[in-house]
Amino acid sequence: MTELEGIVEQIEEYVYSSGQAEIPSKVIGNMVLDRLQEIDPVAYIRFATVYLELPDLDAVQAVIENLVGRS
């Protein structure tokens, strides 16, 4: 199993075990962001750019700087 498949499995397990009829997409999106940040910084930036609706390169640069600062 790849790390990405592991992320999908973790999120699915959370959804199924939550017992909730609906899970807001924001919750799932944040879970994806958190896990991508841990395993693949480039995938994290790509996903964050779309998911967070980053409006310009300055916003993307801020995300990159934040990510680099955490490592």
C-alpha positions, 0 to 999 in steps of 0.5 A: 500500500502506498502512503497516499492509499494509506491516507485514503484508508485513514480518512475512510475509516474516520468517516465510517467510524464517526457514525455521522450521516454526513461529514462536511467536506471542509473536515475531509479537506483539512484531513487531507491537507494535514496528512499530505503535509506529513508525507509529500510537501509538493502534493500538499502545496498543489492541493492547498493551492486549489483547496484553499483557493490561494489567489496569487503567488504571494499566497502560495509563497506564504504556504511554502514558507510556512511549510519550510518553517515547520521542517 
